[in-house]
């Protein structure tokens, strides 16, 4: 094989490879027991049921949360982008109080997110999302 062919094949392979996946910026250690309460400001919204909570602007102190009481459509589904936009509008930069709980798998941590029920004041974020008319049903 010619050197030119190998260079072209290598360049083509690098163009066809998958783009890197960017992780959510939340970097704090996650609580691992049910019933742990934590509070802070919603610093980042990753999708329709995932967010980061932190007391400061330092991502190393942000806890990544998967809402226990709302199952949003995934971002690749038709309603997923709208669910993320709604969660941002409702919760981003707002103060929340969250309590960890076990999910359907009986785990408190799932896919590097702590499962928690979060409230803005006395209202559950899951209830607020339902009041906005969002459909549930992530896969």
C-alpha positions as CSV (number, residue, x, y, z in Angstrom):
1,X,0.0,0.0,0.0
2,X,1.2,3.4,-0.7
3,X,2.0,5.9,2.0
4,X,-0.5,8.4,0.5
5,X,-3.3,5.8,0.7
6,X,-2.5,5.0,4.4
7,X,-2.5,8.7,5.2
8,X,-5.8,9.2,3.5
9,X,-7.4,6.1,5.1
10,X,-6.2,7.4,8.6
11,X,-7.6,10.8,8.0
12,X,-10.9,9.4,6.8
13,X,-11.1,7.1,9.9
14,X,-10.5,10.0,12.2
15,X,-13.3,12.0,10.6
16,X,-15.7,9.1,10.8
17,X,-15.0,8.3,14.5
18,X,-17.6,9.3,17.1
19,X,-17.2,12.8,18.6
20,X,-16.2,12.8,22.3
21,X,-19.1,12.8,24.8
22,X,-18.9,15.7,27.1
23,X,-19.8,14.9,30.7
24,X,-21.9,17.0,32.9
25,X,-19.7,19.4,34.9
26,X,-20.8,18.2,38.3
27,X,-17.8,16.8,40.2
28,X,-18.8,16.5,43.9
29,X,-18.9,13.1,45.6
30,X,-22.4,11.8,45.6
31,X,-24.4,10.8,48.8
32,X,-24.8,7.1,48.8
33,X,-27.5,6.6,51.4
34,X,-31.3,7.3,51.2
35,X,-32.6,10.2,53.3
36,X,-29.6,12.5,52.9
37,X,-30.6,16.2,52.6
38,X,-28.6,18.8,50.7
39,X,-29.4,22.2,49.3
40,X,-27.9,24.8,47.0
41,X,-28.5,26.5,43.8
42,X,-29.3,24.7,40.5
43,X,-26.1,25.4,38.6
44,X,-26.6,23.2,35.5
45,X,-29.4,21.4,33.7
46,X,-28.2,18.4,31.7
47,X,-31.6,17.1,30.4
48,X,-35.2,17.0,31.4
49,X,-34.7,15.2,34.7
50,X,-31.0,15.8,35.5
51,X,-29.4,18.8,37.2
52,X,-26.4,19.9,39.3
53,X,-26.9,21.5,42.7
54,X,-24.1,23.4,44.4
55,X,-23.6,26.1,47.1
56,X,-20.8,27.8,45.1
57,X,-19.8,28.3,41.5
58,X,-17.1,25.7,41.8
59,X,-18.1,22.5,39.9
60,X,-16.1,20.3,42.2
61,X,-18.8,21.1,44.8
62,X,-21.8,20.4,42.5
63,X,-23.9,17.3,43.2
64,X,-25.3,15.6,40.1
65,X,-29.0,14.7,40.6
66,X,-31.5,12.6,38.7
67,X,-35.0,13.6,39.8
68,X,-36.7,10.8,41.6
69,X,-40.2,12.0,40.9
70,X,-40.1,12.8,37.2
71,X,-39.0,10.6,34.3
72,X,-38.4,13.0,31.3
73,X,-38.1,11.9,27.7
74,X,-34.5,11.4,26.6
75,X,-32.8,14.2,24.7
76,X,-32.9,12.2,21.4
77,X,-36.7,11.8,21.7
78,X,-39.1,14.4,20.4
79,X,-40.1,15.9,23.7
80,X,-36.7,15.6,25.3
81,X,-35.3,19.0,24.3
82,X,-38.5,20.7,25.4
83,X,-38.3,18.9,28.8
84,X,-34.7,20.2,29.3
85,X,-35.8,23.8,28.3
86,X,-38.7,23.6,30.8
87,X,-36.5,22.3,33.6
88,X,-34.0,25.1,32.9
89,X,-36.8,27.8,33.0
90,X,-38.2,26.4,36.2
91,X,-35.1,25.6,38.2
92,X,-31.8,27.1,36.8
93,X,-30.3,29.5,39.3
94,X,-33.0,28.7,41.9
95,X,-32.3,27.5,45.4
96,X,-33.4,23.9,46.0
97,X,-33.5,21.4,48.8
98,X,-33.1,17.7,47.8
99,X,-33.5,14.5,49.7
100,X,-31.9,11.3,48.3
101,X,-34.0,8.2,47.9
102,X,-33.8,4.7,46.3
103,X,-34.8,4.4,42.7
104,X,-36.6,1.6,40.9
105,X,-33.3,-0.4,41.0
106,X,-33.2,0.1,44.8
107,X,-30.0,2.1,44.3
108,X,-29.4,5.6,45.5
109,X,-26.8,6.3,42.8
110,X,-27.6,5.4,39.1
111,X,-25.4,6.3,36.1
112,X,-23.2,8.6,38.2
113,X,-26.2,10.6,39.5
114,X,-27.8,10.6,42.9
115,X,-31.5,9.9,42.8
116,X,-33.3,12.7,44.8
117,X,-36.5,14.5,45.2
118,X,-35.8,18.2,44.9
119,X,-38.0,21.1,46.0
120,X,-38.2,24.8,45.2
121,X,-39.8,26.1,48.3
122,X,-42.5,23.6,49.2
123,X,-43.1,22.5,45.6
124,X,-41.5,19.4,44.1
125,X,-39.7,20.0,40.9
126,X,-41.4,16.9,39.5
127,X,-44.8,18.3,40.3
128,X,-43.8,21.7,38.7
129,X,-42.8,19.9,35.5
130,X,-46.1,18.0,35.4
131,X,-48.0,21.3,36.0
132,X,-46.2,22.6,32.9
133,X,-47.9,19.8,30.9
134,X,-44.7,17.8,30.2
135,X,-45.1,14.2,29.3
136,X,-43.2,11.6,31.2
137,X,-41.7,8.6,29.7
138,X,-38.0,8.5,29.3
139,X,-36.4,5.3,28.1
